[in-house]
Amino acid sequence: MDSIKMTTEQQLPEGWKKTTLGAEFEWSSGGTPKSGVPAYYENGSIHWLNISDLNDGLISYAEKKITELGLQESSAKIVPQGSVLIAIYGSIGKLGINTISLATNQAICFTKKIPEYILNKFLFYYLLSIRNQLISMGKGGTQQNISQTVLKSVPFFYPTSKETQQAIVNKIESLFDEIDEGIGRLKTAAQQIQQYRQSLLKNAFNGELTKEWRGRHADALPSENELLAQIQTTREQHHAQQLADWQTAVSQWEQNGKEGKKPSKPKAPTQAVKFEENFADLSSGWGMVKLENLASEYVLGKMLDKNKNKGKERLYLGNINVRWGYFEFSNAKTMKIEDDEIERYSVKYGDLIICEGGEPGRCAVWKHEAEMFIQKALHRVRFPSYYSADFAFYYLSYAVKLPLVTDLLTGTTIKHLTGTALKNIPFPVCSISEQTQIVAILESKLTACDQLAAELAKQLKQAELLKQAVLKAAFSGDLLDK
C-alpha cells in the first residue's frame, strides 16, 4: 500500500495534512427500489447509477432511471452535483464525479458533502491512486466488498492550500492527456493490425494473395475438373479401404465367437463431389467444397462418463485445452478408453481439432507424437494428402465469424458447432502446392503481426503503469517538482 503507507515511512511534504477519509468527508450510499413495482421505474426521470455507469470520469447519464416514488420508497438518495462516487461492491474502486443530480444503488458510496477547502478532483485522483490498495482490503466470497467503515478509516493526505491542490490536479490531467494521446495511437495501431490480419486472410482464401505465384506456375497447376476428380478418386479409394478394414474386423469378430457388437459397415459416399455455388469472388481454378467431401474423417470425441466409461486411463483433450493455433496442457486430465475405441478417439499428427462449443470453431492442428484422445466437446478432422490441415486451420480462423459458419451454429444463448453443421461448412480448394505456399506466407506475415501486437500490448501496459507513477508522485508531494 505505497500511497497509504507514505506518511509512516517518510515525512509529510511541507504544507500537507494527514487525516482520514472519514474525518474530512461525509459519506453515504444509495439503495434500490423494489424491482417488482413498475411505479418505481416506469417513466422515471431520476438518473439511477449502477456500478456499470461509473466511468472513472465525469458522469452525466445513467442507463436506468427511477421515479420520485421509487426514490421515496427506497434507501436511494439524491447525490449532490459534483460529488465523488466510488464502488464499494464488486468492482471496488471504480470512480466518477457527477455533473448532474442523480441517485445510486447501494453498491456505490458518495460524498454527501465535500469541505470547501478540498477540491473534489483532488479527492478523485487520490482515490484513483489507491485503487489497488482498496481492492486488497475487500472482503467476501464471489463478490468482494469494502464497507463504509473501512473506507472512512483509510488515510488521506492533502496540501492545505487549494491552489496547490489545483496545481496538482492540473499537472495530473496534463500528463494524463499526453499519456492518453499515446494510448490512443497505440490502440489505433492495434486495430490496424487486426484489420490487416483480416484483409490478409481474406486475400489468402479468395486467391489474391498468391495471384502472382499462380501466374508463374500456371502450367503446372491442375484445372477445376482435375481437382474435383482428385477429390472424388480419393474418396472412393478411402471408402474401398474402409470396406477392406471392415471385412477384416468382421472376420476377427466371427473368429472371436461374435463376442460384442458386430462392426458397422462404412457408408458409401452418396453424391459426387461438386463445387458449391455463390462463391463468384474466387480466383480461376479454385472452388468451394463442403468439409464432408474434403475430409477423410470427422469424428466427435467420446462422452466423459466416469460411471460408465471402461478401459485404461488415458490423457484426453477437452474444450479448455484447445486454444487458437495451439494446445494448453497445464490442466490435461485422463479418461477411460477401451482398446477398441483407440482408433476412433485417438489424435494423430496433422489432425485438425475443432471446438464444438464454448467458442465454436476454435481450432488447432495437432503436431505432437504423444498419445492423446478427444472428449465429446471436440471434433477431430483428418484430411487426405491433397488438403493441408494448416490451410484448413487458417481458413476456419478467418471464416468462423462469417455467415457461412455462424448461420450453421445451433443454440440461442450458447452456440454449438455440431457434426452436421461442421460437415456442411464449405472450404476453399486449390492445388496442394498453392495451399503450401499460402500457409508459408500466412505464417510469416501473421507471426510478424503477432510480434507487433505483443509489443503494442506491452507499451499499453507501460502507459497504464506510467499513470500510476504520475499519481504516486502527485500524492507524495513530488509531482510539482518534476
C-alpha positions as CSV (number, residue, x, y, z in Angstrom):
1,M,0.0,0.0,0.0
2,D,2.6,2.5,-1.1
3,S,0.3,5.6,-1.2
4,I,-1.4,4.7,2.1
5,K,1.8,4.0,3.9
6,M,3.6,7.0,2.6
7,T,3.4,9.1,5.8
8,T,4.5,6.3,8.1
9,E,7.7,5.8,6.1
10,Q,8.6,9.4,5.2
11,Q,7.9,12.9,6.3
12,L,4.8,14.7,5.1
13,P,5.6,17.4,2.4
14,E,5.5,20.9,3.8
15,G,2.0,22.3,3.9
16,W,0.3,18.9,3.8
17,K,-2.0,17.4,6.4
18,K,-2.5,13.8,7.4
19,T,-6.1,12.7,8.2
20,T,-8.6,10.0,7.1
21,L,-11.4,9.8,4.5
22,G,-13.9,9.6,7.3
23,A,-12.6,12.7,9.2
24,E,-12.6,15.0,6.2
25,F,-15.7,13.8,4.2
26,E,-19.3,12.9,5.0
27,W,-20.1,9.6,3.1
28,S,-23.3,7.9,2.2
29,S,-24.5,5.1,-0.1
30,G,-27.6,4.6,-2.2
31,G,-30.3,2.0,-2.5
32,T,-32.5,0.0,-4.9
33,P,-36.3,0.4,-5.3
34,K,-38.1,-2.9,-5.3
35,S,-37.7,-4.4,-8.8
36,G,-41.3,-5.8,-9.0
37,V,-43.0,-2.5,-8.7
38,P,-43.4,-0.8,-12.1
39,A,-44.3,2.6,-10.5
40,Y,-40.8,2.8,-9.2
41,Y,-39.2,2.7,-12.6
42,E,-41.7,3.3,-15.5
43,N,-41.3,6.8,-17.0
44,G,-38.7,7.6,-14.3
45,S,-36.8,10.9,-14.6
46,I,-34.1,10.4,-11.9
47,H,-30.9,9.0,-13.2
48,W,-30.0,6.0,-11.1
49,L,-26.4,4.8,-11.2
50,N,-25.2,1.2,-11.1
51,I,-21.5,0.3,-11.0
52,S,-21.5,-0.2,-14.7
53,D,-22.3,3.5,-15.1
54,L,-19.1,4.5,-13.3
55,N,-16.5,5.5,-15.9
56,D,-13.6,6.9,-13.9
57,G,-14.5,10.3,-15.1
58,L,-17.4,12.8,-15.3
59,I,-20.9,11.3,-15.2
60,S,-23.9,13.0,-16.8
61,Y,-26.1,10.0,-17.6
62,A,-27.3,6.7,-16.2
63,E,-28.6,3.7,-18.2
64,K,-31.5,3.3,-15.7
65,K,-33.9,5.8,-14.2
66,I,-36.3,5.7,-11.2
67,T,-39.4,7.7,-10.3
68,E,-39.9,10.1,-7.4
69,L,-42.0,7.4,-5.7
70,G,-39.1,4.9,-6.2
71,L,-36.8,7.3,-4.5
72,Q,-39.1,7.9,-1.6
73,E,-39.9,4.2,-1.1
74,S,-36.3,3.0,-1.0
75,S,-33.0,3.9,0.6
76,A,-31.8,5.6,-2.6
77,K,-30.8,9.2,-2.1
78,I,-30.2,12.2,-4.3
79,V,-26.4,12.7,-4.8
80,P,-25.4,16.4,-4.8
81,Q,-23.9,17.6,-8.1
82,G,-20.1,17.4,-8.0
83,S,-19.9,14.5,-5.6
84,V,-17.1,11.9,-5.8
85,L,-18.6,8.4,-6.2
86,I,-16.8,5.2,-5.6
87,A,-17.9,1.5,-6.0
88,I,-17.6,-0.5,-2.8
89,Y,-19.0,-3.8,-4.0
90,G,-17.7,-6.0,-6.8
91,S,-15.6,-3.6,-8.9
92,I,-14.1,-1.9,-5.9
93,G,-12.6,1.5,-6.6
94,K,-14.4,2.4,-9.8
95,L,-14.9,6.2,-9.7
96,G,-16.9,9.1,-11.0
97,I,-17.9,12.7,-10.4
98,N,-21.5,13.5,-11.2
99,T,-22.2,16.6,-13.3
100,I,-26.0,16.3,-12.7
101,S,-28.2,15.5,-9.7
102,L,-28.8,11.7,-9.6
103,A,-29.2,8.7,-7.3
104,T,-27.3,5.4,-6.9
105,N,-27.7,1.9,-5.8
106,Q,-26.2,0.5,-2.6
107,A,-23.0,-0.6,-4.3
108,I,-21.9,3.0,-4.7
109,C,-20.7,5.2,-2.0
110,F,-20.6,9.0,-2.4
111,T,-19.5,12.2,-0.7
112,K,-22.6,13.9,0.8
113,K,-20.5,17.0,1.5
114,I,-17.0,18.0,0.4
115,P,-15.3,20.7,2.6
116,E,-14.7,23.9,0.8
117,Y,-11.0,23.6,1.4
118,I,-10.7,20.4,-0.6
119,L,-11.2,20.1,-4.3
120,N,-13.4,17.2,-5.5
121,K,-11.0,16.4,-8.3
122,F,-8.1,16.2,-5.8
123,L,-10.1,13.6,-3.8
124,F,-11.0,11.8,-7.0
125,Y,-7.4,11.4,-8.1
126,Y,-6.3,10.4,-4.6
127,L,-8.8,7.6,-4.6
128,L,-7.7,6.6,-8.1
129,S,-4.1,6.4,-6.8
130,I,-5.0,4.0,-4.0
131,R,-7.5,1.8,-6.0
132,N,-5.3,-1.3,-5.8
133,Q,-5.0,-0.9,-2.1
134,L,-8.7,-0.6,-1.7
135,I,-9.2,-3.7,-3.7
136,S,-6.8,-5.6,-1.5
137,M,-8.9,-4.6,1.5
138,G,-12.1,-6.2,0.1
139,K,-13.8,-9.0,2.0
140,G,-16.3,-11.6,0.9
141,G,-16.6,-14.6,-1.4
142,T,-17.5,-14.3,-5.1
143,Q,-18.2,-10.5,-4.9
144,Q,-15.8,-8.8,-2.6
145,N,-16.6,-5.5,-1.0
146,I,-15.5,-2.9,1.4
147,S,-17.7,-1.2,4.0
148,Q,-18.2,2.5,4.6
149,T,-16.4,1.9,7.9
150,V,-13.3,0.6,6.1
151,L,-13.5,3.4,3.5
152,K,-13.7,6.0,6.2
153,S,-10.6,4.6,8.0
154,V,-8.4,4.9,5.0
155,P,-5.6,7.6,5.4
156,F,-5.9,10.7,3.4
157,F,-3.1,13.2,2.7
158,Y,-3.6,16.6,1.2
159,P,-2.0,20.1,0.9
160,T,-3.9,22.6,2.9
161,S,-3.6,25.1,0.1
162,K,-6.3,24.8,-2.5
163,E,-4.0,26.5,-5.0
164,T,-1.5,23.6,-4.5
165,Q,-4.3,21.1,-4.9
166,Q,-5.4,22.7,-8.1
167,A,-1.9,22.8,-9.4
168,I,-1.5,19.1,-8.7
169,V,-4.8,18.3,-10.4
170,N,-3.8,20.4,-13.4
171,K,-0.5,18.6,-13.7
172,I,-2.1,15.2,-13.4
173,E,-4.6,16.0,-16.1
174,S,-2.0,17.5,-18.4
175,L,0.2,14.4,-18.1
176,F,-2.8,12.1,-18.3
177,D,-3.8,13.8,-21.6
178,E,-0.3,13.2,-23.0
179,I,-0.4,9.6,-21.9
180,D,-4.0,9.1,-23.2
181,E,-2.9,10.5,-26.6
182,G,-0.2,7.9,-26.7
183,I,-2.6,5.2,-25.7
184,G,-5.0,6.3,-28.4
185,R,-2.2,5.9,-31.0
186,L,-1.3,2.5,-29.7
187,K,-4.9,1.3,-29.7
188,T,-5.3,2.6,-33.3
189,A,-2.2,0.7,-34.3
190,A,-3.6,-2.4,-32.6
191,Q,-6.9,-2.0,-34.5
192,Q,-5.0,-1.5,-37.8
193,I,-3.1,-4.8,-37.2
194,Q,-6.4,-6.6,-36.7
195,Q,-7.8,-5.1,-39.9
196,Y,-4.6,-6.1,-41.7
197,R,-4.9,-9.7,-40.4
198,Q,-8.4,-10.0,-41.7
199,S,-7.5,-8.4,-45.0
200,L,-4.6,-10.8,-45.3
201,L,-6.7,-13.8,-44.5
202,K,-9.4,-12.7,-46.9
203,N,-6.9,-12.4,-49.7
204,A,-5.4,-15.7,-48.8
205,F,-8.7,-17.5,-49.4
206,N,-10.0,-15.7,-52.4
207,G,-6.7,-16.4,-54.3
208,E,-5.4,-12.8,-54.4
209,L,-2.5,-13.5,-52.0
210,T,-0.9,-16.0,-54.5
211,K,-2.1,-14.4,-57.7
212,E,1.4,-13.7,-59.0
213,W,2.7,-17.1,-57.8
214,R,-0.2,-18.8,-59.6
215,G,0.7,-16.9,-62.8
216,R,4.3,-18.1,-62.6
217,H,3.2,-21.8,-62.1
218,A,0.1,-21.8,-64.3
219,D,1.3,-24.6,-66.5
220,A,1.8,-27.0,-63.5
221,L,-1.5,-26.3,-61.7
222,P,-4.5,-28.7,-62.0
223,S,-7.8,-27.4,-63.5
224,E,-11.0,-27.3,-61.6
225,N,-12.1,-30.6,-63.1
226,E,-8.8,-32.2,-62.2
227,L,-9.2,-31.0,-58.6
228,L,-12.7,-32.5,-58.4
229,A,-11.5,-35.7,-60.0
230,Q,-8.7,-36.0,-57.4
231,I,-11.1,-35.5,-54.5
232,Q,-13.6,-38.0,-56.0
233,T,-11.0,-40.7,-56.6
234,T,-9.5,-40.2,-53.1
235,R,-13.0,-40.6,-51.6
236,E,-13.6,-43.8,-53.5
237,Q,-10.2,-45.2,-52.5
238,H,-10.8,-44.3,-48.9
239,H,-14.2,-46.0,-48.9
240,A,-12.6,-49.1,-50.5
241,Q,-10.0,-49.2,-47.7
242,Q,-12.7,-48.7,-45.1
243,L,-14.6,-51.7,-46.6
244,A,-11.4,-53.8,-46.5
245,D,-10.8,-52.8,-42.9
246,W,-14.4,-53.6,-42.0
247,Q,-14.3,-57.0,-43.6
248,T,-11.1,-57.8,-41.6
249,A,-12.8,-56.6,-38.5
250,V,-15.9,-58.7,-39.1
251,S,-13.7,-61.8,-39.7
252,Q,-11.9,-61.1,-36.4
253,W,-15.3,-60.7,-34.7
254,E,-16.5,-64.0,-36.1
255,Q,-13.3,-65.8,-35.0
256,N,-13.9,-64.4,-31.5
257,G,-17.3,-66.1,-31.4
258,K,-19.1,-63.0,-32.3
259,E,-18.4,-61.5,-28.9
260,G,-19.6,-57.9,-28.6
261,K,-21.2,-55.7,-31.2
262,K,-20.7,-56.5,-34.9
263,P,-18.5,-53.9,-36.6
264,S,-20.6,-51.4,-38.5
265,K,-20.3,-51.4,-42.3
266,P,-18.9,-48.0,-43.5
267,K,-21.4,-45.9,-45.6
268,A,-20.6,-45.3,-49.2
269,P,-20.4,-41.7,-50.5
270,T,-23.9,-40.9,-51.8
271,Q,-23.2,-38.0,-54.0
272,A,-20.5,-37.0,-56.5
273,V,-18.2,-34.2,-55.3
274,K,-19.1,-30.7,-56.7
275,F,-18.1,-27.1,-56.2
276,E,-20.5,-25.1,-54.1
277,E,-22.2,-22.2,-55.9
278,N,-22.4,-18.5,-54.9
279,F,-18.7,-18.0,-54.5
280,A,-18.0,-15.8,-57.5
281,D,-15.1,-13.9,-55.9
282,L,-12.8,-16.9,-56.0
283,S,-9.9,-17.0,-58.4
284,S,-10.0,-19.0,-61.5
285,G,-9.1,-22.7,-60.8
286,W,-10.4,-22.5,-57.2
287,G,-13.7,-23.9,-55.8
288,M,-15.5,-24.4,-52.5
289,V,-16.3,-27.9,-51.3
290,K,-18.2,-28.9,-48.2
291,L,-16.0,-30.5,-45.5
292,E,-17.8,-33.8,-45.7
293,N,-16.4,-34.2,-49.2
294,L,-12.9,-33.0,-48.3
295,A,-12.1,-34.7,-45.0
296,S,-11.3,-38.4,-44.9
297,E,-12.7,-38.5,-41.3
298,Y,-14.5,-36.1,-39.0
299,V,-15.3,-37.6,-35.5
300,L,-16.8,-36.2,-32.4
301,G,-15.0,-37.2,-29.2
302,K,-16.0,-39.6,-26.5
303,M,-18.6,-38.8,-23.9
304,L,-17.0,-38.4,-20.5
305,D,-18.9,-40.6,-18.0
306,K,-16.9,-41.7,-15.0
307,N,-19.6,-44.2,-14.0
308,K,-19.9,-45.9,-17.4
309,N,-16.6,-45.5,-19.1
310,K,-14.3,-48.5,-19.1
311,G,-10.8,-49.2,-20.1
312,K,-7.4,-47.7,-19.4
313,E,-6.9,-44.2,-18.1
314,R,-5.5,-42.1,-21.0
315,L,-4.9,-38.4,-21.5
316,Y,-7.6,-36.5,-23.4
317,L,-8.2,-33.1,-24.8
318,G,-11.2,-31.1,-23.8
319,N,-12.5,-27.7,-25.0
320,I,-10.3,-25.9,-22.4
321,N,-7.2,-27.4,-23.8
322,V,-7.7,-26.1,-27.4
323,R,-6.7,-22.5,-28.0
324,W,-6.4,-20.7,-31.3
325,G,-3.5,-22.4,-33.0
326,Y,-2.0,-24.3,-30.0
327,F,-2.9,-26.6,-27.1
328,E,-2.8,-25.9,-23.4
329,F,-1.7,-28.9,-21.4
330,S,-1.4,-27.5,-17.9
331,N,-4.8,-28.9,-16.8
332,A,-4.9,-32.0,-19.0
333,K,-6.9,-34.9,-17.5
334,T,-7.5,-38.6,-18.1
335,M,-10.5,-40.7,-19.0
336,K,-11.1,-44.4,-19.6
337,I,-10.6,-45.5,-23.2
338,E,-11.2,-49.1,-24.2
339,D,-8.8,-50.8,-26.7
340,D,-11.5,-50.9,-29.5
341,E,-12.0,-47.2,-29.0
342,I,-8.4,-46.2,-29.6
343,E,-8.6,-45.8,-33.3
344,R,-11.8,-43.7,-33.2
345,Y,-10.9,-41.3,-30.5
346,S,-7.1,-41.0,-30.8
347,V,-5.4,-38.0,-32.2
348,K,-2.7,-38.3,-34.9
349,Y,-0.1,-35.9,-36.1
350,G,-1.7,-33.4,-38.5
351,D,-5.3,-33.8,-37.2
352,L,-7.3,-30.6,-37.0
353,I,-9.0,-30.4,-33.6
354,I,-12.1,-28.1,-33.5
355,C,-14.2,-26.9,-30.5
356,E,-17.9,-27.9,-30.7
357,G,-19.0,-25.4,-28.1
358,G,-17.5,-22.6,-25.9
359,E,-16.1,-20.7,-28.8
360,P,-17.4,-22.8,-31.7
361,G,-14.8,-23.3,-34.4
362,R,-11.8,-22.5,-32.3
363,C,-9.2,-24.9,-33.5
364,A,-5.5,-26.0,-33.7
365,V,-3.5,-28.6,-35.6
366,W,-2.1,-31.4,-33.6
367,K,1.7,-31.5,-34.1
368,H,2.8,-33.9,-31.3
369,E,3.7,-37.5,-31.3
370,A,2.4,-38.2,-27.8
371,E,-0.7,-40.4,-27.3
372,M,-3.8,-38.2,-26.9
373,F,-7.6,-38.7,-27.2
374,I,-10.5,-36.3,-27.6
375,Q,-13.6,-35.8,-25.4
376,K,-17.0,-35.1,-26.8
377,A,-16.6,-31.3,-26.7
378,L,-14.2,-31.6,-29.7
379,H,-14.2,-32.7,-33.3
380,R,-11.3,-34.5,-34.9
381,V,-10.9,-33.8,-38.6
382,R,-8.4,-35.8,-40.7
383,F,-7.6,-34.8,-44.3
384,P,-6.1,-36.7,-47.2
385,S,-2.8,-35.8,-48.7
386,Y,-4.2,-33.3,-51.2
387,Y,-5.5,-31.0,-48.4
388,S,-3.5,-29.2,-45.8
389,A,-4.7,-29.2,-42.2
390,D,-2.8,-25.9,-41.7
391,F,-4.6,-24.4,-44.6
392,A,-7.9,-25.5,-43.1
393,F,-6.9,-24.1,-39.7
394,Y,-6.2,-20.6,-41.2
395,Y,-9.3,-20.7,-43.2
396,L,-11.5,-21.6,-40.3
397,S,-9.9,-18.9,-38.1
398,Y,-10.9,-16.4,-40.8
399,A,-14.4,-17.9,-41.6
400,V,-15.6,-18.6,-38.1
401,K,-17.3,-15.2,-37.8
402,L,-18.7,-15.2,-41.3
403,P,-22.4,-16.2,-42.0
404,L,-21.2,-19.3,-43.9
405,V,-20.2,-20.6,-40.4
406,T,-22.4,-18.7,-38.0
407,D,-25.6,-19.5,-39.8
408,L,-24.9,-23.2,-39.3
409,L,-24.5,-22.9,-35.5
410,T,-27.2,-24.2,-33.2
411,G,-28.4,-22.9,-29.9
412,T,-29.6,-19.5,-28.7
413,T,-27.6,-18.2,-25.7
414,I,-24.9,-20.9,-26.0
415,K,-23.9,-21.7,-29.6
416,H,-22.6,-25.1,-30.8
417,L,-20.9,-26.4,-34.0
418,T,-22.5,-29.8,-34.4
419,G,-21.1,-32.5,-36.6
420,T,-23.9,-31.9,-39.1
421,A,-23.0,-28.2,-39.2
422,L,-19.3,-28.9,-39.5
423,K,-19.6,-31.2,-42.5
424,N,-21.7,-28.5,-44.3
425,I,-19.1,-25.8,-44.0
426,P,-17.6,-25.0,-47.4
427,F,-13.8,-24.9,-47.6
428,P,-11.7,-23.4,-50.4
429,V,-10.0,-25.9,-52.7
430,C,-6.9,-25.2,-54.8
431,S,-3.8,-27.3,-55.5
432,I,-1.8,-28.6,-52.5
433,S,1.3,-26.7,-53.8
434,E,-0.7,-23.4,-53.7
435,Q,-2.1,-24.3,-50.2
436,T,1.5,-24.9,-49.0
437,Q,2.5,-21.5,-50.5
438,I,-0.4,-19.7,-48.8
439,V,0.4,-21.3,-45.4
440,A,4.0,-20.3,-45.7
441,I,3.1,-16.7,-46.4
442,L,0.5,-16.5,-43.7
443,E,2.8,-18.0,-41.1
444,S,5.5,-15.4,-41.9
445,K,3.2,-12.4,-42.0
446,L,0.9,-13.3,-39.1
447,T,3.9,-14.1,-36.9
448,A,5.1,-10.6,-37.6
449,C,1.6,-9.3,-36.8
450,D,1.6,-11.2,-33.5
451,Q,5.0,-9.9,-32.5
452,L,4.0,-6.3,-33.3
453,A,0.7,-6.8,-31.4
454,A,2.6,-8.2,-28.4
455,E,4.9,-5.1,-28.4
456,L,1.9,-2.8,-28.6
457,A,0.2,-4.6,-25.7
458,K,3.5,-4.2,-23.7
459,Q,3.6,-0.5,-24.5
460,L,-0.1,-0.1,-23.5
461,K,0.7,-1.7,-20.2
462,Q,3.6,0.5,-19.6
463,A,1.5,3.6,-20.4
464,E,-1.0,2.5,-17.7
465,L,1.9,2.0,-15.3
466,L,3.1,5.5,-16.2
467,K,-0.3,6.8,-15.0
468,Q,0.3,5.1,-11.7
469,A,3.7,6.6,-11.4
470,V,2.2,10.1,-12.0
471,L,-0.3,9.5,-9.2
472,K,2.3,8.2,-6.9
473,A,4.4,11.3,-7.4
474,A,1.4,13.5,-7.1
475,F,0.4,12.2,-3.6
476,S,4.0,12.0,-2.4
477,G,4.3,15.8,-2.9
478,D,6.8,15.3,-5.8
479,L,4.8,15.9,-8.9
480,L,5.1,19.7,-8.9
481,D,8.9,19.4,-8.7
482,K,9.1,17.4,-11.9
